[in-house]
């Protein structure tokens, strides 16, 4: 008699990815000293984070079994819009500042939708720009210009 197992393919793939990333982080953190509990070294936090990530992956894999699920189809427009939005942010943030980069990120990412609403895009861009400025420039005091003209 053959057992027919059902499993959620998306959860299984996500769990395997988490385990792989966690294992990579654990391996890479081995190049840094762990230190002692009283004086932790630079490898302590990445190693603990890698272990937690790998354990979360194992948990995700275990929850994938016993239920059905299909792999979602890859939507190229969504993947391209998100990738291009991140690229736009990376290319714009240094020469022009965080506000123009956040606006560009928001506008480009909204092309993942079939018909983006221009009003919502503009409101979201303004709110995200204000939030990013408050958190990263004023709160964390990162050396980022708010708006920089070339």
N, C-alpha and C positions, 0 to 999 in steps of 0.2 A: 504494500500500500504506500502510495506516495503522498506526502503532505504538500498541500498547496498553500503557500504562505501569501498573505496579502501585505503590502507595505506601501507607504507613501513615498514615491520616488523623489519628490522635491525635498521632503524632510531628510531622507537618507543622504541625498547629495549634499544638502546643507551641513548635515552633521559630519560627513566625511571631510568637507572643506574646512570646517572648524577644527577638526582633529589635525589635519595637515598643517594648517596655519599655526596652531598651538605647538605642534612638534617642531616646526621650523623655528619658532620664537624660542623654545626651550633650547634647541641646538645652538642657535646663534648667541643666546645669552651665556652659553658655556664659555665664551671667550672673555667674559668679564668676571671679576671676583665677586663672590657672594658676600664676603665680609662676615661679621658676627651679628648677633641680634642687637647688641649694644651699639654697634657701628656697622650698619649694613653697607654693602658695596654696591657698585653700579650694576651688577648683574642680578641683584636680588629681585627687584620689582619686575623686570622683564621675564624672569624665570617663573615667578609666581603667577604673573599674568598669562604666560603660556600654558601653565598647568591648569589654571581655571578655564582657559579657552578650550583646551583639549578635553577637559571633563565635561564642559558644556556640550561639546561635539558628541561625546559618548552618550550623554543624556538625550540629545536630539536624535541620535541614531536609534536608541532604544525606544523612543516614543514613535518612531516611524513604522515599527512593525505592528501588525494587528489592525491596521486601517488602510483603506485604499486611497490612492491619490495618483494623479497623473502629473507628469512633467509639463509645466506650462510651455507653450511654444515661445520661441524667442522672437520678440518684436523688435525688429531692427531699428525702426524709427525711435523708439524709446531709448534703446541702448545708445544710439548715435547722439540723440539730444542730450542725454546725461553726460556722456563722454565729452562732447563738444562744450557743454556748459562748464565742466571742470577745467578743461583746457583753456577756455576763455578767461575764467577766473585767474588761473595760474599765470597767464600771459599779461593780464591787465593790472593785477594787484600791485606789483612793484613800480611800474612806471606811472600809473595814474591814481593809485590809492584804493582803499577798501570799498568806498561807496560806488565808484564806477564799476569795480570788479563784481560787487554783489549785484548790481543792477544787470550787468551783462550775464552773469550766472543765471539769474532769475528769468530773464527774457529768453535766453537760449534754451533753458530747461523746459520752459512752457511749450516748446514746439513738440514735446513728447505727446501732447494731446492733439487730437485731430483738428479741433477748432478752438484755439486758446482765446479766452475772453480778454481783450486788451485792458479793460478797466481793472479786472482782477489782477492781471500781471503787473500793472503799474502800482496798485495799492500794495501788493505783496513785495514788490521791489523796494518801495519806500520803507515799509515796515521792517523788512530784513536788513536793509542798509542801516537803519537806526539801531536795530538790535545788535548787529555785528559791530558797529562803532561803539556802542555802549559797553558791550562785553569785552571785545578784544583791545580796543584802543584805550578806553577810559578805565575799565575794570581791571583787566590783566596788564595794562600798560605795555602792550607789545609795540615795538617800534614800527608802526604802520602809519602811513599818512592817510588822513581821512579823504581828502581830495588833493591830488597833485597835478598841476598843469605842467606839461613838458616845456 
